[in-house]
Amino acid sequence: QSTAVLKHWPADRWQRLVRWLVESRGCEIVLCGAPADVAAHDALREAVGPAVAAHVHDVSEWVPLADAAALAATMDLCIGVDTGRVHLASSVGVPAIVIVGPTDPNRWSPWRTPAIVLRSSRVSPTPCERLLTAVGAADHLRWPLGRADAADIPAADVEQAVDQLLVRHERSTMRTGDVTGGCFRY
């Protein structure tokens, strides 16, 4: 469970994304978290309205972490903040969109599976990270060193990433989407 507030993505953006995935992409959404996340998932389902909520399925209470990889393997796409569930889905080859806040995507981004990592361009490096950057020790890194805030990432950027992964994989629709995290704690 993450207590890092910067790792959370705002609830209104999850709501917009879920509506868009269901209404524009015809997705079935699977919410997969811990039993403690059920209340937040219920709030999300209520906020998107009954027509969209009919396509949003919360398996948090009955799919333990031990079975989450098997569930993820059946999905077309995993969307979430940087949590173990996103990495679990990536480990079984599921394309992923990762909304990154304070964690270092150079170290923790998915590999060996199609993935798009979204990170704020506003990065706050520590003094040590500034020094490493100044002496060129970070020149080979894809993302600048420092912490960012996931709340800086707009829903439109996630929607665009979905479109990019679908085009890359020559799909126009998905069977399922896995929304893991956001304003919810893992």
VEXBA-581373 format. One line per field, with one value per residue: residue number from 0; residue in three letters; chain; x, y negated, z negated of N, C-alpha, C in turn. Coordinates in pm, 1 decimal. Example, Ala and Ser with C-alpha at 12.3 -4.5 7.8 and 13.67 -1.06 7.14 Angstrom:
% VEXBA-581373
lolo <- 0 1
nunu <- ALA SER
marro <- A A
nu <- 1319.0 1285.0
nv <- 569.0 225.0
nw <- -780.0 -708.0
cau <- 1230.0 1367.0
cav <- 450.0 106.0
caw <- -780.0 -714.0
cu <- 1320.0 1290.0
cv <- 330.0 -3.0
cw <- -780.0 -787.0
This chain:
% VEXBA-581373
lolo <- 0 1 2 3 4 5 6 7 8 9 10 11 12 13 14 15 16 17 18 19 20 21 22 23 24 25 26 27 28 29 30 31 32 33 34 35 36 37 38 39 40 41 42 43 44 45 46 47 48 49 50 51 52 53 54 55 56 57 58 59 60 61 62 63 64 65 66 67 68 69 70 71 72 73 74 75 76 77 78 79 80 81 82 83 84 85 86 87 88 89 90 91 92 93 94 95 96 97 98 99 100 101 102 103 104 105 106 107 108 109 110 111 112 113 114 115 116 117 118 119 120 121 122 123 124 125 126 127 128 129 130 131 132 133 134 135 136 137 138 139 140 141 142 143 144 145 146 147 148 149 150 151 152 153 154 155 156 157 158 159 160 161 162 163 164 165 166 167 168 169 170 171 172 173 174 175 176 177 178 179 180 181 182 183 184 185
nunu <- GLN SER THR ALA VAL LEU LYS HIS TRP PRO ALA ASP ARG TRP GLN ARG LEU VAL ARG TRP LEU VAL GLU SER ARG GLY CYS GLU ILE VAL LEU CYS GLY ALA PRO ALA ASP VAL ALA ALA HIS ASP ALA LEU ARG GLU ALA VAL GLY PRO ALA VAL ALA ALA HIS VAL HIS ASP VAL SER GLU TRP VAL PRO LEU ALA ASP ALA ALA ALA LEU ALA ALA THR MET ASP LEU CYS ILE GLY VAL ASP THR GLY ARG VAL HIS LEU ALA SER SER VAL GLY VAL PRO ALA ILE VAL ILE VAL GLY PRO THR ASP PRO ASN ARG TRP SER PRO TRP ARG THR PRO ALA ILE VAL LEU ARG SER SER ARG VAL SER PRO THR PRO CYS GLU ARG LEU LEU THR ALA VAL GLY ALA ALA ASP HIS LEU ARG TRP PRO LEU GLY ARG ALA ASP ALA ALA ASP ILE PRO ALA ALA ASP VAL GLU GLN ALA VAL ASP GLN LEU LEU VAL ARG HIS GLU ARG SER THR MET ARG THR GLY ASP VAL THR GLY GLY CYS PHE ARG TYR
marro <- A A A A A A A A A A A A A A A A A A A A A A A A A A A A A A A A A A A A A A A A A A A A A A A A A A A A A A A A A A A A A A A A A A A A A A A A A A A A A A A A A A A A A A A A A A A A A A A A A A A A A A A A A A A A A A A A A A A A A A A A A A A A A A A A A A A A A A A A A A A A A A A A A A A A A A A A A A A A A A A A A A A A A A A A A A A A A A A A A A A A A A A A A A
nu <- 84.0 58.7 152.5 226.7 133.6 190.7 198.4 -55.3 -327.3 -559.9 -906.5 -1108.8 -987.2 -950.0 -1219.2 -1295.1 -1127.9 -1220.7 -1486.4 -1432.9 -1292.5 -1493.6 -1712.2 -1599.3 -1421.4 -1535.3 -1474.7 -1443.0 -1391.5 -1164.1 -1120.4 -861.6 -738.8 -657.1 -857.5 -911.8 -943.8 -1195.5 -1402.3 -1317.4 -1320.3 -1593.1 -1687.3 -1581.1 -1720.5 -1980.1 -1956.9 -1920.2 -2163.2 -2457.0 -2478.0 -2214.8 -2088.7 -2185.8 -2006.3 -1781.1 -1587.8 -1520.5 -1277.7 -1140.5 -1195.6 -1214.2 -1008.3 -707.4 -369.3 -199.3 -336.6 -362.3 -187.2 -267.0 -521.0 -451.2 -314.7 -513.6 -594.5 -603.8 -475.0 -308.6 -360.7 -231.8 -108.5 232.9 263.4 288.1 100.6 80.7 335.9 325.1 131.0 271.8 479.5 366.9 339.7 147.9 57.0 131.3 30.9 178.7 137.6 342.8 464.0 634.6 829.7 1126.6 1130.5 1336.8 1442.7 1226.0 1044.6 829.4 962.1 1051.4 798.0 536.3 508.7 404.2 526.7 412.0 497.1 525.1 655.0 754.1 995.2 1143.8 1451.3 1667.9 1939.6 2161.3 2083.5 2081.2 2353.2 2455.6 2341.7 2462.1 2731.2 2718.0 2655.5 2401.7 2340.1 2286.6 2036.8 1687.5 1480.4 1475.2 1645.3 1480.2 1187.0 843.8 503.0 222.4 -28.0 2.4 -34.3 -244.7 -571.5 -613.6 -359.2 -324.1 -529.8 -436.0 -206.8 -325.3 -443.4 -204.4 -83.3 -278.9 -273.3 -11.6 -34.2 -213.5 -490.0 -827.0 -1006.7 -1039.4 -1059.3 -1058.1 -976.6 -742.3 -760.0 -557.1 -503.6 -434.5 -618.1 -647.5 -522.1 -242.4
nv <- 117.4 -213.2 -515.1 -747.8 -1050.6 -1191.1 -991.1 -926.3 -955.2 -1200.9 -1157.7 -1262.6 -1251.2 -977.7 -914.1 -1049.2 -913.9 -648.1 -678.0 -755.7 -530.5 -335.3 -451.9 -547.2 -351.6 -110.9 54.9 303.3 254.1 349.3 331.0 370.3 430.1 399.4 536.9 316.2 113.3 115.1 -65.1 -308.8 -230.4 -177.8 -439.6 -552.2 -405.0 -490.2 -763.2 -769.8 -708.2 -503.4 -378.5 -366.2 -248.8 8.6 139.1 154.3 339.8 454.6 643.9 660.1 764.0 1038.0 1143.6 1246.1 1124.5 1330.3 1446.4 1245.1 1208.5 1405.6 1312.6 1062.3 1145.4 1201.9 963.8 678.1 440.7 255.9 -1.0 -227.9 -373.7 -380.7 -91.0 231.0 395.2 303.0 366.5 639.9 708.5 626.3 808.3 1038.5 982.9 792.6 497.7 174.3 -130.8 -362.0 -577.0 -796.7 -923.0 -1014.9 -814.7 -679.6 -660.2 -571.3 -363.5 -203.2 -152.9 43.3 322.4 504.6 536.1 378.6 44.5 -268.2 -532.6 -781.9 -1092.9 -1382.7 -1688.8 -1863.2 -1839.5 -1773.7 -1771.4 -1617.8 -1754.0 -1582.3 -1453.1 -1672.6 -1728.9 -1492.1 -1517.1 -1756.8 -1685.6 -1516.3 -1251.3 -1157.0 -1166.9 -956.6 -867.6 -821.1 -972.2 -1276.9 -1303.5 -1305.2 -1396.0 -1379.4 -1488.7 -1296.0 -1404.2 -1608.7 -1511.5 -1515.7 -1378.6 -1359.7 -1305.1 -1039.9 -919.9 -967.2 -808.7 -556.2 -544.5 -546.0 -300.0 -125.6 -172.1 -96.7 171.1 241.2 239.8 146.2 144.8 252.0 548.7 542.8 318.4 238.0 70.8 -37.8 -171.6 -514.4 -756.9 -584.6 -374.2 -156.1
nw <- 0.0 89.6 -56.4 45.1 143.2 378.1 563.1 630.1 859.6 954.2 863.0 1033.4 1280.3 1320.1 1339.3 1576.0 1758.5 1736.7 1825.5 2091.6 2190.2 2180.1 2322.8 2566.8 2651.9 2601.6 2385.6 2126.5 1796.1 1549.3 1215.1 1002.7 701.4 357.3 87.5 -76.1 103.4 208.3 130.0 244.8 511.2 539.9 513.4 744.7 941.3 883.5 942.1 1220.9 1325.1 1388.2 1646.9 1751.0 1531.4 1540.2 1693.8 1547.6 1340.9 1023.8 881.1 652.7 395.7 428.4 587.7 509.4 463.1 543.3 753.8 933.1 1152.0 1333.6 1396.3 1506.3 1733.9 1914.3 2013.6 2235.1 2194.6 1943.6 1718.9 1497.6 1186.2 1074.7 949.0 790.8 916.8 1180.9 1272.4 1241.8 1433.7 1662.0 1650.1 1747.6 2008.2 2080.3 2241.1 2110.5 1953.3 1763.5 1500.4 1363.8 1061.2 793.0 811.2 969.8 1305.7 1466.8 1335.5 1258.4 1468.5 1685.1 1870.6 2163.6 2260.0 2442.3 2349.1 2216.3 2045.1 1843.8 1728.6 1530.8 1659.0 1483.4 1263.4 951.5 843.5 599.0 397.2 438.9 676.3 847.6 853.1 969.7 1222.7 1306.6 1334.0 1543.9 1501.0 1532.3 1794.6 1970.9 1907.5 1965.0 1852.3 1661.6 1347.0 1031.3 839.1 929.2 975.4 997.7 1030.8 1208.5 1460.2 1730.5 1809.4 2082.1 2183.2 2104.7 2248.0 2507.6 2497.4 2479.0 2733.7 2886.2 2813.4 2904.9 3182.2 3234.5 3191.5 3375.8 3315.1 3280.1 3081.1 2738.4 2540.7 2262.8 1996.8 1748.8 1466.3 1231.8 930.7 893.0 737.2 543.9 281.7 265.1
cau <- 0.0 135.7 102.8 283.5 26.5 232.0 180.9 -196.5 -380.6 -688.3 -1027.7 -1181.9 -920.3 -988.2 -1358.1 -1294.9 -1065.4 -1311.2 -1596.2 -1380.5 -1262.9 -1619.4 -1796.4 -1530.4 -1345.0 -1614.5 -1399.8 -1485.1 -1286.5 -1145.9 -1049.1 -792.7 -660.0 -670.9 -992.8 -925.5 -971.2 -1332.8 -1480.3 -1276.5 -1369.2 -1737.2 -1705.3 -1553.2 -1833.5 -2094.5 -1930.7 -1929.0 -2302.1 -2494.5 -2452.2 -2071.9 -2056.5 -2220.5 -1888.0 -1668.4 -1595.7 -1420.9 -1244.0 -1045.9 -1225.2 -1210.4 -889.1 -588.3 -248.7 -145.6 -409.2 -372.1 -113.3 -352.1 -624.2 -387.8 -275.9 -629.6 -628.5 -539.0 -401.9 -309.6 -338.9 -226.9 6.8 345.8 243.3 323.0 2.1 119.2 454.5 278.9 69.4 380.4 561.4 301.8 332.9 36.3 98.9 98.7 46.2 213.0 133.9 450.7 477.6 764.1 927.9 1218.6 1096.6 1458.4 1467.4 1107.4 948.3 818.7 1053.2 1019.7 657.2 503.2 467.6 420.7 539.8 373.4 555.6 521.7 781.4 800.2 1069.3 1216.3 1563.6 1734.9 2074.3 2246.1 2042.9 2129.7 2496.9 2475.3 2306.5 2562.2 2858.4 2695.1 2631.5 2265.2 2320.6 2238.6 1903.1 1577.0 1405.4 1558.3 1638.3 1399.3 1049.8 739.2 370.1 132.9 -144.0 30.7 -60.2 -386.7 -638.2 -594.3 -231.2 -345.6 -610.8 -345.3 -121.4 -408.4 -449.4 -72.8 -63.3 -371.7 -220.5 110.6 -71.3 -314.4 -621.1 -909.1 -1077.3 -980.1 -1156.6 -1062.0 -876.4 -718.7 -728.0 -507.2 -442.6 -488.5 -635.5 -662.8 -395.1 -202.2
cav <- 0.0 -336.6 -632.0 -863.2 -1126.9 -1226.9 -874.3 -913.6 -1033.1 -1251.2 -1079.7 -1315.0 -1205.0 -836.4 -913.4 -1086.4 -806.4 -532.5 -711.7 -755.1 -391.8 -263.0 -513.8 -563.4 -233.0 9.7 140.1 351.4 210.7 433.8 265.0 477.5 373.9 469.7 518.8 181.3 20.6 131.9 -188.2 -405.0 -178.9 -203.0 -583.2 -572.0 -349.4 -578.9 -891.1 -760.8 -686.8 -362.6 -322.5 -335.8 -158.7 145.8 193.9 142.5 456.4 452.4 779.5 640.2 846.8 1181.8 1187.2 1214.4 1091.7 1453.4 1476.5 1123.3 1224.9 1483.3 1219.0 962.6 1208.2 1204.9 827.1 616.3 321.4 220.1 -143.0 -253.3 -441.8 -290.7 2.8 369.7 455.8 266.8 445.5 777.7 719.3 616.3 930.3 1141.9 935.4 702.4 359.4 93.9 -274.9 -384.9 -716.4 -800.0 -1041.0 -1034.4 -709.3 -702.8 -572.8 -511.0 -241.5 -123.0 -142.0 179.4 354.8 624.8 534.8 243.1 -39.8 -412.5 -589.6 -923.0 -1159.8 -1528.3 -1752.8 -1938.9 -1745.6 -1837.0 -1685.8 -1638.4 -1808.2 -1477.1 -1433.8 -1789.3 -1710.3 -1386.1 -1574.1 -1859.2 -1623.5 -1431.4 -1111.4 -1119.5 -1194.3 -838.5 -833.5 -865.5 -1074.7 -1350.2 -1259.4 -1388.4 -1354.3 -1451.4 -1471.4 -1231.3 -1490.2 -1699.6 -1443.5 -1526.9 -1258.8 -1357.1 -1238.4 -895.5 -880.8 -965.1 -690.5 -441.3 -546.1 -507.5 -155.9 -54.4 -182.4 -17.6 312.3 254.9 267.8 26.3 154.5 345.0 628.5 498.9 226.2 260.2 -54.7 -2.0 -280.3 -648.3 -816.7 -472.6 -338.4 -15.9
caw <- 0.0 99.3 -129.1 114.3 207.4 514.0 649.4 662.8 970.9 904.1 890.6 1148.8 1403.2 1336.8 1386.1 1718.6 1834.5 1739.0 1918.1 2227.9 2228.5 2200.4 2425.5 2695.3 2688.2 2577.1 2292.0 1996.2 1704.8 1431.2 1106.3 931.1 593.5 230.3 30.8 -130.8 213.7 255.9 109.9 348.4 639.4 541.3 538.5 887.0 1017.1 863.2 1008.4 1367.1 1362.0 1403.1 1780.8 1758.7 1420.2 1579.9 1762.5 1454.1 1253.8 916.8 835.6 542.3 278.5 450.8 660.5 430.3 537.8 601.4 877.9 1015.1 1278.0 1424.2 1442.0 1593.3 1861.1 2004.0 2050.1 2349.9 2154.6 1801.6 1696.3 1354.4 1129.7 1057.6 838.8 821.5 1008.5 1317.0 1305.1 1252.5 1565.9 1760.2 1645.9 1827.7 2146.0 2105.6 2262.7 1992.6 1944.4 1624.0 1458.2 1266.3 975.8 728.1 835.3 1081.0 1417.7 1522.0 1259.4 1231.7 1578.2 1738.8 1979.4 2241.4 2298.8 2486.3 2237.0 2224.1 1912.0 1842.1 1613.2 1538.0 1698.7 1366.0 1179.2 840.5 803.5 471.1 420.9 496.0 815.7 922.7 869.9 1069.2 1352.8 1340.4 1375.1 1660.2 1464.3 1567.1 1937.1 2042.0 1860.4 2049.2 1781.2 1565.3 1207.9 944.2 810.5 1000.7 918.1 1093.4 1052.2 1320.0 1587.4 1765.9 1861.9 2227.6 2211.4 2090.4 2363.6 2622.4 2482.4 2516.6 2879.9 2939.3 2796.5 2992.4 3318.7 3236.9 3193.0 3480.5 3258.3 3269.4 2953.8 2643.1 2467.3 2123.9 1948.5 1606.9 1401.7 1098.8 856.3 905.6 606.2 452.3 217.8 274.9
cu <- 88.7 70.4 155.2 174.1 63.6 214.9 36.4 -233.1 -520.5 -809.5 -1103.2 -1118.3 -948.0 -1131.0 -1365.5 -1238.9 -1157.3 -1427.6 -1549.7 -1353.3 -1390.8 -1696.1 -1729.2 -1460.6 -1419.3 -1548.3 -1485.0 -1366.6 -1283.1 -1062.0 -990.7 -702.1 -671.8 -813.6 -1015.4 -960.3 -1116.4 -1415.1 -1445.2 -1325.0 -1520.3 -1765.8 -1680.3 -1670.9 -1957.4 -2077.8 -1946.4 -2070.7 -2330.7 -2463.6 -2306.4 -2034.1 -2090.8 -2103.4 -1762.9 -1684.0 -1483.4 -1399.4 -1153.0 -1070.1 -1206.6 -1094.8 -766.8 -468.9 -191.3 -212.6 -415.1 -298.1 -196.6 -463.7 -564.9 -354.9 -391.2 -664.0 -549.3 -447.6 -415.3 -277.7 -335.5 -109.3 114.4 328.1 284.7 227.6 34.9 239.8 420.0 216.1 176.2 462.1 498.7 271.4 218.3 91.0 49.6 117.2 65.0 217.2 231.5 452.0 618.3 869.0 1010.3 1185.9 1219.4 1484.6 1347.7 1008.0 944.5 917.8 1010.6 870.4 627.8 451.2 489.8 421.4 508.4 423.6 548.2 657.5 836.7 863.3 1147.1 1329.4 1615.4 1871.2 2169.0 2212.4 2086.3 2279.1 2525.5 2445.6 2413.6 2693.5 2840.7 2666.3 2491.4 2236.5 2259.4 2095.5 1795.9 1499.5 1497.9 1539.7 1553.2 1260.5 953.1 606.2 279.0 11.7 -122.3 -6.8 -209.8 -442.5 -618.2 -462.5 -244.7 -428.3 -524.0 -253.3 -197.8 -415.2 -316.8 -49.3 -156.8 -322.9 -97.3 79.1 -185.5 -449.0 -699.3 -990.5 -1003.2 -1092.4 -1171.5 -957.6 -860.8 -674.9 -685.2 -445.9 -511.6 -498.3 -651.7 -525.8 -369.5 -83.7
cv <- -123.9 -445.9 -760.0 -935.5 -1162.9 -1111.7 -859.9 -1002.4 -1076.2 -1170.5 -1130.3 -1271.9 -1057.2 -828.1 -945.6 -972.5 -685.8 -558.9 -700.7 -612.0 -314.0 -319.3 -521.1 -437.9 -102.8 107.3 190.6 320.9 305.4 356.4 374.7 415.9 460.9 451.2 379.5 78.5 22.6 4.2 -293.0 -359.6 -199.2 -349.5 -615.3 -523.1 -438.2 -709.1 -884.8 -734.0 -542.3 -301.4 -282.2 -233.3 -13.5 216.2 187.8 249.9 452.9 594.4 775.4 731.9 995.8 1231.1 1147.8 1186.9 1214.9 1488.8 1358.3 1136.7 1302.5 1395.2 1119.3 1021.1 1214.0 1067.1 777.8 501.1 301.4 71.6 -164.0 -337.7 -335.9 -206.6 141.7 434.3 423.6 350.3 593.0 800.8 715.1 744.4 1045.2 1092.1 843.2 561.8 271.9 -54.5 -303.3 -534.7 -726.9 -932.6 -1046.8 -926.5 -739.2 -608.4 -512.0 -375.4 -148.0 -115.4 2.5 200.4 486.6 643.2 393.6 161.0 -186.1 -462.8 -738.6 -985.3 -1310.2 -1580.8 -1839.0 -1840.2 -1823.4 -1745.3 -1720.0 -1701.6 -1704.4 -1454.5 -1551.8 -1776.0 -1603.8 -1437.1 -1672.9 -1798.8 -1525.5 -1286.0 -1063.5 -1137.3 -1076.6 -800.9 -892.2 -980.2 -1147.3 -1294.6 -1356.8 -1331.5 -1440.7 -1422.2 -1413.2 -1319.0 -1591.3 -1638.9 -1451.0 -1396.2 -1247.8 -1289.1 -1087.0 -844.4 -871.9 -843.0 -563.5 -432.0 -501.1 -357.7 -76.5 -56.4 -93.8 131.3 341.3 300.2 137.4 28.2 253.2 428.4 574.9 393.5 251.5 128.2 -21.1 -124.9 -412.0 -712.2 -708.3 -433.3 -189.8 7.6
cw <- 0.0 16.9 -65.8 192.3 351.2 612.2 696.9 781.2 930.7 952.4 1013.3 1280.6 1427.6 1390.9 1534.0 1803.4 1846.0 1833.5 2063.0 2274.9 2259.6 2319.8 2562.1 2743.2 2663.9 2480.6 2176.9 1905.2 1585.4 1331.3 1018.7 825.9 470.5 178.6 -26.6 -23.5 259.6 241.1 215.5 485.0 651.2 570.9 685.9 971.3 1003.4 940.7 1160.2 1415.6 1395.8 1540.3 1797.0 1652.1 1452.7 1648.3 1674.9 1347.5 1150.6 865.3 713.2 423.2 304.2 537.4 579.2 520.4 607.5 733.8 974.5 1147.9 1378.9 1479.9 1541.0 1729.3 1960.4 2058.6 2169.9 2310.2 2004.6 1791.9 1546.4 1313.7 1107.4 931.1 884.4 919.8 1154.1 1360.9 1319.2 1390.5 1675.4 1765.3 1722.9 1968.7 2179.0 2129.1 2147.3 2018.0 1796.4 1597.1 1341.1 1192.2 920.6 756.8 959.8 1196.3 1485.4 1457.0 1257.0 1347.0 1629.7 1853.1 2039.9 2265.2 2347.8 2368.3 2271.2 2080.4 1922.0 1712.8 1635.3 1583.1 1585.5 1268.3 1073.8 796.6 664.0 499.3 483.6 643.2 902.5 950.6 976.3 1210.4 1398.4 1389.1 1490.6 1629.5 1501.2 1716.4 2013.3 2005.1 1950.5 1984.8 1684.7 1424.1 1127.5 925.5 889.0 932.1 1025.1 1124.3 1164.6 1455.3 1618.9 1822.6 2013.0 2265.8 2200.4 2208.4 2489.1 2616.6 2517.1 2668.4 2941.5 2926.6 2885.4 3136.4 3332.9 3248.5 3290.3 3426.0 3258.9 3140.7 2865.5 2583.7 2326.4 2099.1 1800.6 1546.0 1259.4 1035.5 872.9 770.6 499.9 398.6 234.2 186.1
